[in-house]
Amino acid sequence: MREDHKRQRGDLPQKIKVAELEEDDKLDALPCSERLLLDIIRMIVDLAECRMMPAVAEVQGKKKCPRSYLAELFQSVADIIPEPKNGILRVRIIGTASGAGDATFTKLLE
């Protein structure tokens, strides 16, 4: 049994090019500094989502799963309108996929 494993392991290439990887595996093949940047962005997004959930839950009332509403908001179409003179960055949400989502976020964003 052990010899079979050694033989199978010996048949595997020691190095593989990133271009030969499956699409899902390419992200893990990034250099360490780029992976670190992506991890930092993921942590910031997760923190922002966690901080927004209580406000969404409050607007929703007794409805469950504020995370699904936030996912819907994050996937909706929006315009980003910078106002450099005033130091403001406005984000205009065009709309979500459902009327219930629009109502929830209208109350939330007011």
Distance bins in CASP14 RR format, pairs under 12 A and 6 or more apart:
PFRMAT RR
TARGET T0000
AUTHOR 0000-0000-0000
RMODE 2
METHOD distances of the structure
MODEL  1
1 7 0 0 0 0 0 1 0 0 0 0 0
1 8 0 0 0 0 0 1 0 0 0 0 0
2 8 0 0 0 0 0 1 0 0 0 0 0
2 9 0 0 0 0 0 1 0 0 0 0 0
3 9 0 0 0 0 0 1 0 0 0 0 0
3 10 0 0 0 0 0 1 0 0 0 0 0
4 10 0 0 0 0 0 1 0 0 0 0 0
4 11 0 0 0 0 0 1 0 0 0 0 0
5 11 0 0 0 0 0 1 0 0 0 0 0
5 12 0 0 0 0 0 1 0 0 0 0 0
6 12 0 0 0 0 0 1 0 0 0 0 0
13 20 0 0 0 0 1 0 0 0 0 0 0
15 21 0 0 0 0 0 1 0 0 0 0 0
15 29 0 0 0 0 0 1 0 0 0 0 0
16 22 0 0 0 0 0 1 0 0 0 0 0
16 25 0 0 0 0 1 0 0 0 0 0 0
16 26 0 0 0 0 0 1 0 0 0 0 0
16 29 0 0 0 0 1 0 0 0 0 0 0
17 25 0 0 0 0 0 1 0 0 0 0 0
17 26 0 0 0 0 0 1 0 0 0 0 0
17 29 0 0 0 0 1 0 0 0 0 0 0
18 25 0 0 0 0 1 0 0 0 0 0 0
18 26 1 0 0 1 0 0 0 0 0 0 0
18 27 0 0 0 0 0 1 0 0 0 0 0
18 28 0 0 0 0 1 0 0 0 0 0 0
18 29 1 0 1 0 0 0 0 0 0 0 0
18 30 0 0 0 0 1 0 0 0 0 0 0
18 31 0 0 0 0 0 1 0 0 0 0 0
18 34 0 0 0 0 0 1 0 0 0 0 0
19 25 0 0 0 0 0 1 0 0 0 0 0
19 26 0 0 0 0 1 0 0 0 0 0 0
19 29 0 0 0 0 1 0 0 0 0 0 0
20 26 0 0 0 0 1 0 0 0 0 0 0
20 29 0 0 0 0 0 1 0 0 0 0 0
21 27 0 0 0 0 1 0 0 0 0 0 0
21 28 0 0 0 0 1 0 0 0 0 0 0
21 29 1 0 1 0 0 0 0 0 0 0 0
21 30 0 0 0 0 0 1 0 0 0 0 0
22 28 0 0 0 0 0 1 0 0 0 0 0
22 29 0 0 0 0 0 1 0 0 0 0 0
23 29 0 0 0 0 0 1 0 0 0 0 0
26 34 0 0 0 0 0 1 0 0 0 0 0
26 35 0 0 0 0 0 1 0 0 0 0 0
27 34 0 0 0 0 1 0 0 0 0 0 0
27 35 1 0 0 1 0 0 0 0 0 0 0
27 37 0 0 0 0 0 1 0 0 0 0 0
27 38 1 0 0 1 0 0 0 0 0 0 0
27 39 0 0 0 0 0 1 0 0 0 0 0
27 42 0 0 0 0 0 1 0 0 0 0 0
28 34 0 0 0 0 0 1 0 0 0 0 0
28 35 1 0 0 1 0 0 0 0 0 0 0
28 38 0 0 0 0 0 1 0 0 0 0 0
28 39 0 0 0 0 0 1 0 0 0 0 0
29 35 0 0 0 0 1 0 0 0 0 0 0
30 36 0 0 0 0 1 0 0 0 0 0 0
30 37 0 0 0 0 1 0 0 0 0 0 0
30 38 1 0 0 1 0 0 0 0 0 0 0
30 39 0 0 0 0 0 1 0 0 0 0 0
31 37 0 0 0 0 1 0 0 0 0 0 0
31 38 0 0 0 0 0 1 0 0 0 0 0
32 38 0 0 0 0 0 1 0 0 0 0 0
32 39 0 0 0 0 0 1 0 0 0 0 0
33 39 0 0 0 0 0 1 0 0 0 0 0
33 40 0 0 0 0 0 1 0 0 0 0 0
34 40 0 0 0 0 0 1 0 0 0 0 0
34 41 0 0 0 0 0 1 0 0 0 0 0
35 41 0 0 0 0 0 1 0 0 0 0 0
35 42 0 0 0 0 0 1 0 0 0 0 0
36 42 0 0 0 0 0 1 0 0 0 0 0
36 43 0 0 0 0 0 1 0 0 0 0 0
37 43 0 0 0 0 0 1 0 0 0 0 0
37 44 0 0 0 0 0 1 0 0 0 0 0
38 44 0 0 0 0 0 1 0 0 0 0 0
38 45 0 0 0 0 0 1 0 0 0 0 0
39 45 0 0 0 0 0 1 0 0 0 0 0
39 46 0 0 0 0 0 1 0 0 0 0 0
40 46 0 0 0 0 0 1 0 0 0 0 0
40 47 0 0 0 0 0 1 0 0 0 0 0
41 47 0 0 0 0 0 1 0 0 0 0 0
41 48 0 0 0 0 0 1 0 0 0 0 0
42 48 0 0 0 0 0 1 0 0 0 0 0
42 49 0 0 0 0 0 1 0 0 0 0 0
43 49 0 0 0 0 0 1 0 0 0 0 0
43 50 0 0 0 0 0 1 0 0 0 0 0
44 50 0 0 0 0 0 1 0 0 0 0 0
44 51 0 0 0 0 0 1 0 0 0 0 0
45 51 0 0 0 0 0 1 0 0 0 0 0
45 52 0 0 0 0 0 1 0 0 0 0 0
45 70 0 0 0 0 0 1 0 0 0 0 0
45 71 0 0 0 0 0 1 0 0 0 0 0
45 74 0 0 0 0 1 0 0 0 0 0 0
46 52 0 0 0 0 0 1 0 0 0 0 0
46 53 0 0 0 0 0 1 0 0 0 0 0
46 67 0 0 0 0 0 1 0 0 0 0 0
46 70 0 0 0 0 0 1 0 0 0 0 0
46 74 0 0 0 0 0 1 0 0 0 0 0
47 53 0 0 0 0 0 1 0 0 0 0 0
48 55 0 0 0 0 0 1 0 0 0 0 0
48 70 0 0 0 0 1 0 0 0 0 0 0
48 73 0 0 0 0 0 1 0 0 0 0 0
48 74 0 0 0 0 1 0 0 0 0 0 0
49 55 0 0 0 0 0 1 0 0 0 0 0
49 56 0 0 0 0 1 0 0 0 0 0 0
49 66 0 0 0 0 1 0 0 0 0 0 0
49 67 1 0 0 1 0 0 0 0 0 0 0
49 68 0 0 0 0 0 1 0 0 0 0 0
49 69 0 0 0 0 0 1 0 0 0 0 0
49 70 1 0 1 0 0 0 0 0 0 0 0
49 71 0 0 0 0 1 0 0 0 0 0 0
49 73 0 0 0 0 1 0 0 0 0 0 0
49 74 0 0 0 0 1 0 0 0 0 0 0
50 56 0 0 0 0 0 1 0 0 0 0 0
50 57 0 0 0 0 0 1 0 0 0 0 0
50 66 0 0 0 0 0 1 0 0 0 0 0
50 67 0 0 0 0 1 0 0 0 0 0 0
50 70 0 0 0 0 1 0 0 0 0 0 0
51 57 0 0 0 0 0 1 0 0 0 0 0
51 66 0 0 0 0 0 1 0 0 0 0 0
51 70 0 0 0 0 0 1 0 0 0 0 0
52 58 0 0 0 0 0 1 0 0 0 0 0
52 59 0 0 0 0 0 1 0 0 0 0 0
52 66 1 0 0 1 0 0 0 0 0 0 0
52 67 0 0 0 0 1 0 0 0 0 0 0
52 69 0 0 0 0 1 0 0 0 0 0 0
52 70 1 0 1 0 0 0 0 0 0 0 0
52 71 0 0 0 0 0 1 0 0 0 0 0
52 73 0 0 0 0 1 0 0 0 0 0 0
52 74 0 0 0 0 1 0 0 0 0 0 0
52 104 0 0 0 0 0 1 0 0 0 0 0
52 105 0 0 0 0 0 1 0 0 0 0 0
52 108 0 0 0 0 1 0 0 0 0 0 0
52 109 0 0 0 0 0 1 0 0 0 0 0
53 59 0 0 0 0 0 1 0 0 0 0 0
53 60 0 0 0 0 0 1 0 0 0 0 0
53 64 0 0 0 0 0 1 0 0 0 0 0
53 65 0 0 0 0 1 0 0 0 0 0 0
53 66 1 0 1 0 0 0 0 0 0 0 0
53 67 1 0 0 1 0 0 0 0 0 0 0
53 68 0 0 0 0 0 1 0 0 0 0 0
53 69 0 0 0 0 1 0 0 0 0 0 0
53 70 1 0 0 1 0 0 0 0 0 0 0
53 71 0 0 0 0 0 1 0 0 0 0 0
53 73 0 0 0 0 0 1 0 0 0 0 0
53 108 0 0 0 0 0 1 0 0 0 0 0
54 60 0 0 0 0 0 1 0 0 0 0 0
54 61 0 0 0 0 0 1 0 0 0 0 0
54 66 1 0 0 1 0 0 0 0 0 0 0
54 67 0 0 0 0 0 1 0 0 0 0 0
54 70 0 0 0 0 0 1 0 0 0 0 0
54 108 0 0 0 0 0 1 0 0 0 0 0
55 61 0 0 0 0 0 1 0 0 0 0 0
55 66 0 0 0 0 1 0 0 0 0 0 0
55 69 0 0 0 0 0 1 0 0 0 0 0
55 70 0 0 0 0 1 0 0 0 0 0 0
55 73 0 0 0 0 0 1 0 0 0 0 0
55 104 0 0 0 0 0 1 0 0 0 0 0
55 105 0 0 0 0 0 1 0 0 0 0 0
55 107 0 0 0 0 1 0 0 0 0 0 0
55 108 1 0 1 0 0 0 0 0 0 0 0
55 109 0 0 0 0 1 0 0 0 0 0 0
55 110 0 0 0 0 0 1 0 0 0 0 0
56 63 0 0 0 0 1 0 0 0 0 0 0
56 64 0 0 0 0 0 1 0 0 0 0 0
56 65 0 0 0 0 1 0 0 0 0 0 0
56 66 1 1 0 0 0 0 0 0 0 0 0
56 67 0 0 0 0 1 0 0 0 0 0 0
56 68 0 0 0 0 1 0 0 0 0 0 0
56 69 1 0 1 0 0 0 0 0 0 0 0
56 70 1 0 0 1 0 0 0 0 0 0 0
56 71 0 0 0 0 0 1 0 0 0 0 0
56 72 0 0 0 0 0 1 0 0 0 0 0
56 73 0 0 0 0 1 0 0 0 0 0 0
56 74 0 0 0 0 0 1 0 0 0 0 0
56 101 0 0 0 0 1 0 0 0 0 0 0
56 104 1 0 0 1 0 0 0 0 0 0 0
56 105 0 0 0 0 1 0 0 0 0 0 0
56 107 0 0 0 0 1 0 0 0 0 0 0
56 108 1 0 0 1 0 0 0 0 0 0 0
56 109 0 0 0 0 0 1 0 0 0 0 0
57 63 0 0 0 0 1 0 0 0 0 0 0
57 64 0 0 0 0 1 0 0 0 0 0 0
57 65 0 0 0 0 1 0 0 0 0 0 0
57 66 1 0 1 0 0 0 0 0 0 0 0
57 67 0 0 0 0 1 0 0 0 0 0 0
57 68 0 0 0 0 0 1 0 0 0 0 0
57 69 0 0 0 0 1 0 0 0 0 0 0
57 70 0 0 0 0 0 1 0 0 0 0 0
57 104 0 0 0 0 0 1 0 0 0 0 0
57 108 0 0 0 0 0 1 0 0 0 0 0
58 66 0 0 0 0 1 0 0 0 0 0 0
58 69 0 0 0 0 0 1 0 0 0 0 0
58 104 0 0 0 0 0 1 0 0 0 0 0
58 107 0 0 0 0 1 0 0 0 0 0 0
58 108 0 0 0 0 1 0 0 0 0 0 0
59 66 0 0 0 0 1 0 0 0 0 0 0
59 69 0 0 0 0 1 0 0 0 0 0 0
59 70 0 0 0 0 0 1 0 0 0 0 0
59 73 0 0 0 0 0 1 0 0 0 0 0
59 100 0 0 0 0 0 1 0 0 0 0 0
59 101 0 0 0 0 1 0 0 0 0 0 0
59 103 0 0 0 0 1 0 0 0 0 0 0
59 104 1 0 1 0 0 0 0 0 0 0 0
59 105 0 0 0 0 1 0 0 0 0 0 0
59 106 0 0 0 0 1 0 0 0 0 0 0
59 107 1 0 1 0 0 0 0 0 0 0 0
59 108 1 0 1 0 0 0 0 0 0 0 0
59 109 0 0 0 0 1 0 0 0 0 0 0
59 110 0 0 0 0 1 0 0 0 0 0 0
60 66 1 0 0 1 0 0 0 0 0 0 0
60 67 0 0 0 0 0 1 0 0 0 0 0
60 68 0 0 0 0 0 1 0 0 0 0 0
60 69 1 0 0 1 0 0 0 0 0 0 0
60 70 0 0 0 0 0 1 0 0 0 0 0
60 100 0 0 0 0 1 0 0 0 0 0 0
60 101 0 0 0 0 1 0 0 0 0 0 0
60 103 0 0 0 0 1 0 0 0 0 0 0
60 104 1 0 1 0 0 0 0 0 0 0 0
60 105 0 0 0 0 0 1 0 0 0 0 0
60 107 0 0 0 0 1 0 0 0 0 0 0
60 108 0 0 0 0 1 0 0 0 0 0 0
61 69 0 0 0 0 0 1 0 0 0 0 0
61 103 0 0 0 0 0 1 0 0 0 0 0
61 104 0 0 0 0 1 0 0 0 0 0 0
61 107 0 0 0 0 0 1 0 0 0 0 0
61 108 0 0 0 0 0 1 0 0 0 0 0
63 69 0 0 0 0 1 0 0 0 0 0 0
63 100 0 0 0 0 1 0 0 0 0 0 0
63 101 0 0 0 0 0 1 0 0 0 0 0
63 103 0 0 0 0 0 1 0 0 0 0 0
63 104 0 0 0 0 1 0 0 0 0 0 0
65 71 0 0 0 0 1 0 0 0 0 0 0
65 72 0 0 0 0 0 1 0 0 0 0 0
65 104 0 0 0 0 0 1 0 0 0 0 0
66 72 0 0 0 0 0 1 0 0 0 0 0
66 73 0 0 0 0 0 1 0 0 0 0 0
66 101 0 0 0 0 0 1 0 0 0 0 0
66 104 0 0 0 0 1 0 0 0 0 0 0
66 105 0 0 0 0 0 1 0 0 0 0 0
66 108 0 0 0 0 1 0 0 0 0 0 0
67 73 0 0 0 0 0 1 0 0 0 0 0
67 74 0 0 0 0 0 1 0 0 0 0 0
68 74 0 0 0 0 0 1 0 0 0 0 0
68 75 0 0 0 0 0 1 0 0 0 0 0
68 96 0 0 0 0 0 1 0 0 0 0 0
68 97 0 0 0 0 0 1 0 0 0 0 0
68 98 0 0 0 0 0 1 0 0 0 0 0
68 100 0 0 0 0 0 1 0 0 0 0 0
68 101 0 0 0 0 1 0 0 0 0 0 0
68 104 0 0 0 0 0 1 0 0 0 0 0
69 75 0 0 0 0 0 1 0 0 0 0 0
69 76 0 0 0 0 0 1 0 0 0 0 0
69 96 0 0 0 0 1 0 0 0 0 0 0
69 97 0 0 0 0 0 1 0 0 0 0 0
69 98 0 0 0 0 1 0 0 0 0 0 0
69 99 0 0 0 0 0 1 0 0 0 0 0
69 100 0 0 0 0 1 0 0 0 0 0 0
69 101 1 0 0 1 0 0 0 0 0 0 0
69 102 0 0 0 0 0 1 0 0 0 0 0
69 103 0 0 0 0 0 1 0 0 0 0 0
69 104 1 0 1 0 0 0 0 0 0 0 0
69 105 1 0 0 1 0 0 0 0 0 0 0
69 107 0 0 0 0 0 1 0 0 0 0 0
69 108 0 0 0 0 1 0 0 0 0 0 0
70 76 0 0 0 0 0 1 0 0 0 0 0
70 96 0 0 0 0 0 1 0 0 0 0 0
70 101 0 0 0 0 0 1 0 0 0 0 0
70 104 0 0 0 0 1 0 0 0 0 0 0
70 105 0 0 0 0 1 0 0 0 0 0 0
70 108 0 0 0 0 1 0 0 0 0 0 0
71 96 0 0 0 0 0 1 0 0 0 0 0
71 97 0 0 0 0 0 1 0 0 0 0 0
71 101 0 0 0 0 0 1 0 0 0 0 0
72 93 0 0 0 0 0 1 0 0 0 0 0
72 95 0 0 0 0 1 0 0 0 0 0 0
72 96 1 0 1 0 0 0 0 0 0 0 0
72 97 1 0 0 1 0 0 0 0 0 0 0
72 98 1 0 0 1 0 0 0 0 0 0 0
72 99 0 0 0 0 0 1 0 0 0 0 0
72 100 0 0 0 0 1 0 0 0 0 0 0
72 101 1 0 0 1 0 0 0 0 0 0 0
72 102 0 0 0 0 1 0 0 0 0 0 0
72 103 0 0 0 0 0 1 0 0 0 0 0
72 104 0 0 0 0 1 0 0 0 0 0 0
72 105 0 0 0 0 1 0 0 0 0 0 0
73 91 0 0 0 0 0 1 0 0 0 0 0
73 93 1 0 0 1 0 0 0 0 0 0 0
73 94 0 0 0 0 0 1 0 0 0 0 0
73 95 0 0 0 0 1 0 0 0 0 0 0
73 96 1 0 0 1 0 0 0 0 0 0 0
73 97 0 0 0 0 0 1 0 0 0 0 0
73 98 0 0 0 0 0 1 0 0 0 0 0
73 101 1 0 0 1 0 0 0 0 0 0 0
73 102 0 0 0 0 1 0 0 0 0 0 0
73 104 0 0 0 0 1 0 0 0 0 0 0
73 105 1 0 1 0 0 0 0 0 0 0 0
73 106 0 0 0 0 0 1 0 0 0 0 0
73 108 0 0 0 0 1 0 0 0 0 0 0
73 109 0 0 0 0 1 0 0 0 0 0 0
74 91 0 0 0 0 0 1 0 0 0 0 0
74 93 0 0 0 0 0 1 0 0 0 0 0
74 96 0 0 0 0 1 0 0 0 0 0 0
74 97 0 0 0 0 0 1 0 0 0 0 0
74 105 0 0 0 0 0 1 0 0 0 0 0
75 93 0 0 0 0 0 1 0 0 0 0 0
75 94 0 0 0 0 0 1 0 0 0 0 0
75 95 0 0 0 0 0 1 0 0 0 0 0
75 96 0 0 0 0 1 0 0 0 0 0 0
75 97 1 0 0 1 0 0 0 0 0 0 0
75 98 0 0 0 0 0 1 0 0 0 0 0
75 101 0 0 0 0 0 1 0 0 0 0 0
76 91 0 0 0 0 0 1 0 0 0 0 0
76 92 0 0 0 0 0 1 0 0 0 0 0
76 93 1 0 1 0 0 0 0 0 0 0 0
76 94 1 0 0 1 0 0 0 0 0 0 0
76 95 1 0 1 0 0 0 0 0 0 0 0
76 96 1 0 1 0 0 0 0 0 0 0 0
76 97 1 0 0 1 0 0 0 0 0 0 0
76 98 0 0 0 0 0 1 0 0 0 0 0
76 99 0 0 0 0 0 1 0 0 0 0 0
76 101 0 0 0 0 1 0 0 0 0 0 0
76 102 0 0 0 0 1 0 0 0 0 0 0
76 104 0 0 0 0 0 1 0 0 0 0 0
76 105 0 0 0 0 1 0 0 0 0 0 0
76 109 0 0 0 0 0 1 0 0 0 0 0
77 91 0 0 0 0 0 1 0 0 0 0 0
77 92 0 0 0 0 1 0 0 0 0 0 0
77 93 1 0 0 1 0 0 0 0 0 0 0
77 94 1 0 1 0 0 0 0 0 0 0 0
77 95 1 0 0 1 0 0 0 0 0 0 0
77 96 0 0 0 0 1 0 0 0 0 0 0
77 97 0 0 0 0 0 1 0 0 0 0 0
78 89 0 0 0 0 0 1 0 0 0 0 0
78 90 0 0 0 0 1 0 0 0 0 0 0
78 91 1 0 1 0 0 0 0 0 0 0 0
78 92 1 0 0 1 0 0 0 0 0 0 0
78 93 1 0 1 0 0 0 0 0 0 0 0
78 94 1 0 0 1 0 0 0 0 0 0 0
78 95 0 0 0 0 1 0 0 0 0 0 0
78 96 0 0 0 0 0 1 0 0 0 0 0
78 105 0 0 0 0 0 1 0 0 0 0 0
78 109 0 0 0 0 0 1 0 0 0 0 0
79 89 0 0 0 0 0 1 0 0 0 0 0
79 90 0 0 0 0 1 0 0 0 0 0 0
79 91 1 0 0 1 0 0 0 0 0 0 0
79 92 1 0 1 0 0 0 0 0 0 0 0
79 93 0 0 0 0 1 0 0 0 0 0 0
79 94 1 0 0 1 0 0 0 0 0 0 0
79 95 0 0 0 0 0 1 0 0 0 0 0
80 88 0 0 0 0 0 1 0 0 0 0 0
80 89 1 0 0 1 0 0 0 0 0 0 0
80 90 1 0 0 1 0 0 0 0 0 0 0
80 91 1 0 1 0 0 0 0 0 0 0 0
80 92 0 0 0 0 1 0 0 0 0 0 0
80 93 0 0 0 0 0 1 0 0 0 0 0
80 94 0 0 0 0 0 1 0 0 0 0 0
81 87 0 0 0 0 0 1 0 0 0 0 0
81 88 0 0 0 0 1 0 0 0 0 0 0
81 89 1 0 0 1 0 0 0 0 0 0 0
81 90 1 0 1 0 0 0 0 0 0 0 0
81 91 1 0 0 1 0 0 0 0 0 0 0
81 92 1 0 0 1 0 0 0 0 0 0 0
81 93 0 0 0 0 0 1 0 0 0 0 0
82 88 1 0 0 1 0 0 0 0 0 0 0
82 89 1 0 1 0 0 0 0 0 0 0 0
82 90 1 0 0 1 0 0 0 0 0 0 0
82 91 0 0 0 0 0 1 0 0 0 0 0
82 92 0 0 0 0 0 1 0 0 0 0 0
83 89 1 0 0 1 0 0 0 0 0 0 0
83 90 1 0 0 1 0 0 0 0 0 0 0
83 91 0 0 0 0 0 1 0 0 0 0 0
84 90 0 0 0 0 0 1 0 0 0 0 0
90 109 0 0 0 0 0 1 0 0 0 0 0
91 105 0 0 0 0 0 1 0 0 0 0 0
91 109 0 0 0 0 1 0 0 0 0 0 0
92 105 0 0 0 0 0 1 0 0 0 0 0
92 109 0 0 0 0 1 0 0 0 0 0 0
93 101 0 0 0 0 0 1 0 0 0 0 0
93 102 0 0 0 0 1 0 0 0 0 0 0
93 104 0 0 0 0 0 1 0 0 0 0 0
93 105 1 0 0 1 0 0 0 0 0 0 0
93 106 0 0 0 0 1 0 0 0 0 0 0
93 108 0 0 0 0 0 1 0 0 0 0 0
93 109 1 0 0 1 0 0 0 0 0 0 0
94 102 0 0 0 0 0 1 0 0 0 0 0
94 105 0 0 0 0 0 1 0 0 0 0 0
95 101 0 0 0 0 1 0 0 0 0 0 0
95 102 1 0 1 0 0 0 0 0 0 0 0
95 103 0 0 0 0 0 1 0 0 0 0 0
95 104 0 0 0 0 0 1 0 0 0 0 0
95 105 0 0 0 0 1 0 0 0 0 0 0
95 106 0 0 0 0 1 0 0 0 0 0 0
95 109 0 0 0 0 0 1 0 0 0 0 0
96 102 1 0 1 0 0 0 0 0 0 0 0
96 103 0 0 0 0 1 0 0 0 0 0 0
96 104 0 0 0 0 1 0 0 0 0 0 0
96 105 1 0 0 1 0 0 0 0 0 0 0
96 106 0 0 0 0 0 1 0 0 0 0 0
96 108 0 0 0 0 0 1 0 0 0 0 0
96 109 0 0 0 0 0 1 0 0 0 0 0
97 105 0 0 0 0 0 1 0 0 0 0 0
98 104 0 0 0 0 1 0 0 0 0 0 0
98 105 0 0 0 0 0 1 0 0 0 0 0
99 105 0 0 0 0 1 0 0 0 0 0 0
99 106 0 0 0 0 1 0 0 0 0 0 0
100 106 0 0 0 0 0 1 0 0 0 0 0
100 107 0 0 0 0 0 1 0 0 0 0 0
101 107 0 0 0 0 1 0 0 0 0 0 0
101 108 0 0 0 0 1 0 0 0 0 0 0
101 109 0 0 0 0 0 1 0 0 0 0 0
102 108 0 0 0 0 0 1 0 0 0 0 0
102 109 0 0 0 0 0 1 0 0 0 0 0
103 109 0 0 0 0 0 1 0 0 0 0 0
103 110 0 0 0 0 0 1 0 0 0 0 0
104 110 0 0 0 0 0 1 0 0 0 0 0
END
